[in-house]
Amino acid sequence: MMAQYDHIAEAYNQMRGRIKSYVNTPTLVHVVGNIQGKEVLDAGCGAGYFTRVLAEQNPKKIIGADVSEKMIALARRDSSNIEFFVSNVFDLDLGKQFDVVTSTYLLNYSETEQELGAMCSILSSHLKDGGRLAGITLNPDFKPMKEFQYSRKFSNGKDSFEDGDKVLCELKGDMPFNFTCFYWSKEVYESCFRKAGFSKVQWVEPIISPEGLALGPDHWYNFLENHSPIGFICEK
Ligand SMILES: C[S@@+](CC[C@H](N)C(=O)[O-])C[C@H]1O[C@@H](n2cnc3c(N)ncnc32)[C@H](O)[C@@H]1O
């Protein structure tokens, strides 16, 4: 069966907006923490953009896994020194525990609370005791967008999101594309994290890099009012 991202792999991989460079990258590096000399699994790595960002932080080893064969083919093409696997996270069984597991926009592909719980448990099972699950997901405080901002519109046709809502994500650019993911509240995320064995859960507001801040406060006003990404750190 084709994965959703098999259809949009090239367009997603070519997307290089300011939110990706100036917000998601510094936020992910912050939540992941010091990974020098550590073993890291990037679950839902897509075409490996953030796997490569993290590889620059000198981990002992970093590997990526994603359900989309096309995304993994692009990841392998663009990062010859990193190991990538095609695997649905629900089937992931690497027979190994890592110091850090990262997931950037993966948890919000869980279609039910049960699936979110299963994803968290599988990621937890790949972590050593004391290890960290860290990443970025769709912000539980996010409100549906009425119009495009920053070349993107995330909406559900209503004024607010509720648990389990399907979110239509539309991206403009040279190669416009759409995809759908799912909204979950902090209560649902935190309950799933705790049931998966995480004792400490922390939400981290997006961090804007100095290059991003140089664009001026007006550029970021709408983003800071209603931002789609949020960082999280869970300690096992
Ligand atoms: C928004 S993309 C993010 C890719 C990458 N982490 C990034 O931030 O550039 C979401 C990725 O999650 C993957 N994904 C969704 N559901 C998955 C699942 N059940 N198992 C593994 N990967 C999954 C998709 O194939 C896609 O590559």
The ligand as a MOL file (V3000), in Angstrom:
LIG
                    3D

  0  0  0     0  0            999 V3000
M  V30 BEGIN CTAB
M  V30 COUNTS 27 29 0 0 0
M  V30 BEGIN ATOM
M  V30 1 C 5.4820 15.7230 8.1090 0
M  V30 2 S 6.5060 14.3900 7.6210 0 CHG=1
M  V30 3 C 7.9230 14.6870 8.6550 0
M  V30 4 C 9.1810 14.0790 8.1140 0
M  V30 5 C 10.4230 14.4740 8.8890 0
M  V30 6 N 10.3770 14.0380 10.2610 0
M  V30 7 C 10.5520 15.9870 8.8420 0
M  V30 8 O 10.1630 16.6430 9.8030 0
M  V30 9 O 11.0210 16.4620 7.8010 0 CHG=-1
M  V30 10 C 5.7660 13.0220 8.4620 0
M  V30 11 C 6.4860 11.7230 8.1960 0
M  V30 12 O 5.9470 10.7260 9.0580 0
M  V30 13 C 5.8800 9.5250 8.3210 0
M  V30 14 N 4.9070 8.6410 8.9490 0
M  V30 15 C 3.5860 8.8410 9.1170 0
M  V30 16 N 3.0260 7.7800 9.7250 0
M  V30 17 C 4.0260 6.9050 9.9480 0
M  V30 18 C 4.0880 5.6070 10.5340 0
M  V30 19 N 2.9850 5.0090 11.0200 0
M  V30 20 N 5.2840 4.9900 10.6030 0
M  V30 21 C 6.4030 5.5750 10.1230 0
M  V30 22 N 6.4200 6.7940 9.5370 0
M  V30 23 C 5.2440 7.4490 9.4550 0
M  V30 24 C 5.4920 9.9630 6.9130 0
M  V30 25 O 5.7670 8.9890 5.9460 0
M  V30 26 C 6.3120 11.2320 6.7680 0
M  V30 27 O 7.5670 10.9940 6.1730 0
M  V30 END ATOM
M  V30 BEGIN BOND
M  V30 1 1 1 2
M  V30 2 1 2 3
M  V30 3 1 2 10
M  V30 4 1 3 4
M  V30 5 1 4 5
M  V30 6 1 5 6
M  V30 7 1 5 7
M  V30 8 2 7 8
M  V30 9 1 7 9
M  V30 10 1 10 11
M  V30 11 1 11 12
M  V30 12 1 11 26
M  V30 13 1 12 13
M  V30 14 1 13 14
M  V30 15 1 13 24
M  V30 16 1 14 15
M  V30 17 1 14 23
M  V30 18 2 15 16
M  V30 19 1 16 17
M  V30 20 1 17 18
M  V30 21 2 17 23
M  V30 22 1 18 19
M  V30 23 2 18 20
M  V30 24 1 20 21
M  V30 25 2 21 22
M  V30 26 1 22 23
M  V30 27 1 24 25
M  V30 28 1 24 26
M  V30 29 1 26 27
M  V30 END BOND
M  V30 END CTAB
M  END
